[in-house]
Amino acid sequence: MLEPRTSAPATLSDFGKTRIGIHQVEYSIGPDIPVVHVFGRDVSGEAVRIDVTGFRPYFYAPAGQVEEKSLPSDVDVEPDTTYRSIQGEALRRLYTRRPGDVRDVRGRYQHYEADIPFATRFMIDCGLTGGMELSSDTGMVDYSEIAPADVKAPARTCIMDIECVDELGFPEPERDPIICITCWD
């Protein structure tokens, strides 16, 4: 049996917080908004799924283009904030409702960072690499409530071996039957 490993001893300030080692990040579209699903294990090794809400898809476009063209009704511009391109050009951040909308809207502008997959964008913006910490264990949190954390949660390994009749060389699924499937967990 695997022993739980933690990166640091728990302190009083850790009380009520959940620390998760991240294994997979995906998203789905909830009632017209994206919900990020973080799958991982807590420090005791239990499988955990956290649904994260509130994080919106976005990309950047030149400020001049944003001001001169009308925006689709489901696109918002971040108010009172200007970003700069690597060449120093003023940019505005445009938020869309769904990740797929970025692809649909970006063609109207010269765009920046419009090709970053939504789950990757979430991890980058939240500073998540291998783990995260949140103060709630309800299974659903707003993205502003999570923080990066160094978590060493035990992982599980499953090894599968499939044996086939291979009298004619490398097995072909159409030709060679499976004779044994072994799974070690």
C-alpha positions in Angstrom: 0.0 0.0 0.0 1.3 3.5 -0.9 2.0 5.8 2.0 0.7 9.3 1.6 3.4 11.9 1.1 3.0 15.5 1.8 5.3 18.4 0.8 5.2 20.0 4.3 3.8 19.3 7.7 0.2 20.7 8.2 -0.1 23.8 10.2 -3.1 25.6 11.9 -3.4 27.9 8.8 -4.0 24.7 6.7 -7.1 23.8 8.6 -10.1 23.6 6.3 -8.0 23.8 3.1 -7.9 21.1 0.5 -4.6 20.4 -1.4 -4.8 18.5 -4.6 -2.1 17.0 -6.9 -3.4 17.7 -10.4 -3.6 14.8 -12.9 -5.9 16.1 -15.6 -7.7 19.4 -16.5 -10.7 19.4 -18.8 -13.7 21.6 -19.3 -17.4 21.4 -20.3 -20.0 24.0 -21.1 -22.4 24.5 -18.3 -25.5 26.6 -18.6 -23.9 28.8 -21.3 -20.6 29.1 -19.4 -17.5 27.0 -19.2 -16.8 24.9 -16.2 -13.2 23.7 -15.7 -12.9 20.2 -14.2 -9.7 19.5 -12.3 -9.1 15.8 -11.6 -6.4 14.7 -9.1 -5.7 13.2 -5.7 -5.6 14.8 -2.3 -2.6 14.2 0.0 -4.2 11.1 1.4 -4.5 9.6 -2.1 -8.2 9.9 -2.6 -9.4 10.7 -6.1 -10.9 14.2 -6.3 -12.8 16.2 -8.9 -13.1 20.0 -8.5 -15.4 22.0 -10.7 -14.1 25.5 -11.2 -16.4 28.3 -12.4 -15.9 32.0 -13.2 -12.9 31.7 -15.5 -13.7 33.2 -18.9 -12.1 32.6 -22.3 -10.4 35.6 -23.9 -7.8 36.8 -26.4 -6.2 40.1 -27.2 -6.8 42.4 -30.2 -5.3 45.8 -31.1 -7.1 48.6 -29.3 -7.7 50.6 -32.5 -9.4 47.7 -34.2 -11.6 47.0 -31.1 -12.7 50.6 -30.9 -13.5 51.0 -34.6 -15.4 47.7 -35.1 -18.7 46.8 -33.5 -18.4 43.9 -31.0 -20.7 40.9 -31.2 -23.3 41.0 -28.4 -21.7 38.1 -26.5 -18.2 39.6 -26.4 -17.0 41.9 -23.6 -14.0 44.2 -23.5 -12.1 44.3 -20.2 -12.8 47.9 -19.0 -10.1 50.5 -18.3 -7.2 48.1 -19.0 -4.7 48.3 -21.9 -2.1 45.7 -22.5 0.9 45.9 -24.8 2.2 43.6 -27.5 5.8 42.6 -27.7 6.2 45.5 -30.3 4.5 48.0 -27.8 1.2 48.1 -29.6 -1.8 48.8 -27.4 -4.1 45.8 -27.0 -7.4 45.1 -25.4 -8.6 41.9 -23.8 -11.8 40.5 -25.4 -13.8 38.0 -23.3 -16.1 35.5 -25.0 -18.9 33.4 -23.5 -17.6 30.0 -24.5 -14.1 28.8 -25.6 -15.3 28.0 -29.1 -16.4 31.6 -29.5 -12.8 32.7 -29.4 -12.2 30.9 -32.7 -15.4 32.5 -34.2 -14.6 36.1 -33.1 -10.8 36.3 -33.5 -11.0 36.4 -37.4 -12.5 39.9 -37.1 -9.2 41.2 -35.7 -5.5 40.8 -35.8 -5.4 38.6 -32.7 -2.9 37.6 -30.0 -3.0 34.5 -27.8 -6.2 33.3 -29.4 -4.9 29.8 -30.1 -4.2 28.8 -26.5 -6.5 25.9 -25.4 -8.9 26.9 -22.7 -7.8 24.4 -20.1 -4.1 25.4 -20.7 -5.1 29.1 -20.4 -6.8 28.4 -17.1 -3.7 26.7 -15.7 -1.3 29.4 -16.9 -3.4 32.3 -15.6 -4.0 30.5 -12.2 -0.3 29.6 -11.9 -1.1 25.9 -11.6 1.6 23.4 -12.4 1.4 20.3 -10.3 -1.0 21.1 -7.5 -3.6 23.6 -6.1 -5.0 24.6 -2.8 -8.6 25.7 -2.1 -10.4 26.6 1.1 -13.6 24.7 0.2 -14.2 21.0 -0.1 -17.6 21.3 -1.7 -16.4 20.2 -5.1 -17.2 23.5 -6.8 -15.3 26.7 -6.4 -14.8 30.0 -8.2 -11.4 30.3 -9.9 -10.5 33.2 -7.6 -10.6 30.9 -4.6 -7.8 28.6 -5.8 -4.0 29.0 -5.4 -1.0 27.1 -6.7 0.5 24.6 -4.2 3.3 22.2 -4.1 1.5 18.9 -3.5 3.0 15.5 -3.6 -0.1 13.3 -3.7 0.4 9.6 -4.3 -0.6 8.4 -7.8 -1.9 5.0 -8.8 -0.4 3.0 -11.6 -2.3 0.5 -13.7 -0.3 -1.7 -16.1 -2.1 -3.7 -18.8 -0.7 -6.5 -20.9 -2.7 -7.9 -23.9 -1.5 -11.1 -25.4 -2.5 -12.2 -28.9 -1.9 -15.1 -31.2 1.0 -13.9 -33.3 2.1 -16.8 -35.5 2.4 -14.5 -38.5 4.5 -11.7 -37.0 3.2 -8.6 -35.3 -0.5 -9.1 -34.3 -3.2 -7.6 -36.5 -6.6 -7.0 -34.8 -8.6 -8.3 -37.8 -6.5 -11.5 -38.0 -5.2 -12.5 -34.6 -7.4 -13.2 -31.6 -6.7 -12.0 -28.1 -5.9 -14.9 -25.8 -5.2 -13.1 -22.5 -5.6 -9.6 -20.9 -3.8 -9.0 -17.6 -4.2 -5.9 -15.5 -2.0 -5.0 -12.5 -3.0 -2.2 -10.2 
